[in-house]
Amino acid sequence: MSLNISRSEQNMFYFTTSF
């Protein structure tokens, strides 16, 4: 995974891992 991700992608990542 790239470390240079946008806020929307990062929020989506946290949203997915919250489950």
PDB file of N, CA, C and O in Angstrom:
ATOM      1  N   MET A   1       0.849  -1.203   0.000  1.00  0.00           N
ATOM      2  CA  MET A   1       0.000   0.000   0.000  1.00  0.00           C
ATOM      3  C   MET A   1       0.883   1.252   0.000  1.00  0.00           C
ATOM      4  O   MET A   1       1.902   1.313   0.688  1.00  0.00           O
ATOM      5  N   SER A   2       0.481   2.207  -0.759  1.00  0.00           N
ATOM      6  CA  SER A   2       1.256   3.436  -0.826  1.00  0.00           C
ATOM      7  C   SER A   2       1.020   4.287   0.414  1.00  0.00           C
ATOM      8  O   SER A   2      -0.090   4.346   0.943  1.00  0.00           O
ATOM      9  N   LEU A   3       2.071   4.938   0.864  1.00  0.00           N
ATOM     10  CA  LEU A   3       1.942   5.793   2.049  1.00  0.00           C
ATOM     11  C   LEU A   3       1.373   7.156   1.684  1.00  0.00           C
ATOM     12  O   LEU A   3       0.854   7.874   2.539  1.00  0.00           O
ATOM     13  N   ASN A   4       1.475   7.501   0.412  1.00  0.00           N
ATOM     14  CA  ASN A   4       0.964   8.794  -0.034  1.00  0.00           C
ATOM     15  C   ASN A   4      -0.473   8.654  -0.517  1.00  0.00           C
ATOM     16  O   ASN A   4      -0.739   8.588  -1.718  1.00  0.00           O
ATOM     17  N   ILE A   5      -1.391   8.610   0.439  1.00  0.00           N
ATOM     18  CA  ILE A   5      -2.792   8.453   0.083  1.00  0.00           C
ATOM     19  C   ILE A   5      -3.573   9.702   0.465  1.00  0.00           C
ATOM     20  O   ILE A   5      -3.195  10.430   1.383  1.00  0.00           O
ATOM     21  N   SER A   6      -4.630   9.930  -0.227  1.00  0.00           N
ATOM     22  CA  SER A   6      -5.445  11.102   0.050  1.00  0.00           C
ATOM     23  C   SER A   6      -6.284  10.896   1.306  1.00  0.00           C
ATOM     24  O   SER A   6      -6.363   9.782   1.823  1.00  0.00           O
ATOM     25  N   ARG A   7      -6.904  11.949   1.793  1.00  0.00           N
ATOM     26  CA  ARG A   7      -7.707  11.854   3.012  1.00  0.00           C
ATOM     27  C   ARG A   7      -8.916  10.957   2.801  1.00  0.00           C
ATOM     28  O   ARG A   7      -9.295  10.205   3.699  1.00  0.00           O
ATOM     29  N   SER A   8      -9.515  11.029   1.639  1.00  0.00           N
ATOM     30  CA  SER A   8     -10.687  10.200   1.355  1.00  0.00           C
ATOM     31  C   SER A   8     -10.328   8.719   1.389  1.00  0.00           C
ATOM     32  O   SER A   8     -11.080   7.901   1.918  1.00  0.00           O
ATOM     33  N   GLU A   9      -9.177   8.386   0.823  1.00  0.00           N
ATOM     34  CA  GLU A   9      -8.732   6.987   0.829  1.00  0.00           C
ATOM     35  C   GLU A   9      -8.370   6.558   2.244  1.00  0.00           C
ATOM     36  O   GLU A   9      -8.626   5.421   2.641  1.00  0.00           O
ATOM     37  N   GLN A  10      -7.774   7.473   2.998  1.00  0.00           N
ATOM     38  CA  GLN A  10      -7.393   7.155   4.369  1.00  0.00           C
ATOM     39  C   GLN A  10      -8.636   6.959   5.235  1.00  0.00           C
ATOM     40  O   GLN A  10      -8.678   6.057   6.071  1.00  0.00           O
ATOM     41  N   ASN A  11      -9.638   7.799   5.034  1.00  0.00           N
ATOM     42  CA  ASN A  11     -10.882   7.660   5.781  1.00  0.00           C
ATOM     43  C   ASN A  11     -11.571   6.357   5.427  1.00  0.00           C
ATOM     44  O   ASN A  11     -12.158   5.702   6.288  1.00  0.00           O
ATOM     45  N   MET A  12     -11.499   5.984   4.162  1.00  0.00           N
ATOM     46  CA  MET A  12     -12.090   4.732   3.713  1.00  0.00           C
ATOM     47  C   MET A  12     -11.344   3.561   4.343  1.00  0.00           C
ATOM     48  O   MET A  12     -11.946   2.546   4.692  1.00  0.00           O
ATOM     49  N   PHE A  13     -10.035   3.711   4.484  1.00  0.00           N
ATOM     50  CA  PHE A  13      -9.218   2.672   5.098  1.00  0.00           C
ATOM     51  C   PHE A  13      -9.609   2.482   6.562  1.00  0.00           C
ATOM     52  O   PHE A  13      -9.771   1.351   7.021  1.00  0.00           O
ATOM     53  N   TYR A  14      -9.759   3.573   7.285  1.00  0.00           N
ATOM     54  CA  TYR A  14     -10.158   3.489   8.690  1.00  0.00           C
ATOM     55  C   TYR A  14     -11.577   2.957   8.814  1.00  0.00           C
ATOM     56  O   TYR A  14     -11.890   2.214   9.743  1.00  0.00           O
ATOM     57  N   PHE A  15     -12.417   3.333   7.888  1.00  0.00           N
ATOM     58  CA  PHE A  15     -13.800   2.865   7.902  1.00  0.00           C
ATOM     59  C   PHE A  15     -13.859   1.359   7.698  1.00  0.00           C
ATOM     60  O   PHE A  15     -14.679   0.670   8.305  1.00  0.00           O
ATOM     61  N   THR A  16     -12.985   0.859   6.841  1.00  0.00           N
ATOM     62  CA  THR A  16     -12.956  -0.582   6.566  1.00  0.00           C
ATOM     63  C   THR A  16     -12.371  -1.354   7.736  1.00  0.00           C
ATOM     64  O   THR A  16     -12.865  -2.425   8.086  1.00  0.00           O
ATOM     65  N   THR A  17     -11.325  -0.816   8.338  1.00  0.00           N
ATOM     66  CA  THR A  17     -10.656  -1.516   9.434  1.00  0.00           C
ATOM     67  C   THR A  17     -11.403  -1.371  10.753  1.00  0.00           C
ATOM     68  O   THR A  17     -11.076  -2.043  11.731  1.00  0.00           O
ATOM     69  N   SER A  18     -12.398  -0.503  10.784  1.00  0.00           N
ATOM     70  CA  SER A  18     -13.161  -0.310  12.019  1.00  0.00           C
ATOM     71  C   SER A  18     -14.034  -1.522  12.315  1.00  0.00           C
ATOM     72  O   SER A  18     -14.471  -1.729  13.447  1.00  0.00           O
ATOM     73  N   PHE A  19     -14.279  -2.316  11.286  1.00  0.00           N
ATOM     74  CA  PHE A  19     -15.095  -3.517  11.488  1.00  0.00           C
ATOM     75  C   PHE A  19     -14.225  -4.628  12.043  1.00  0.00           C
ATOM     76  O   PHE A  19     -14.714  -5.731  12.288  1.00  0.00           O
TER      77      PHE A  19
END
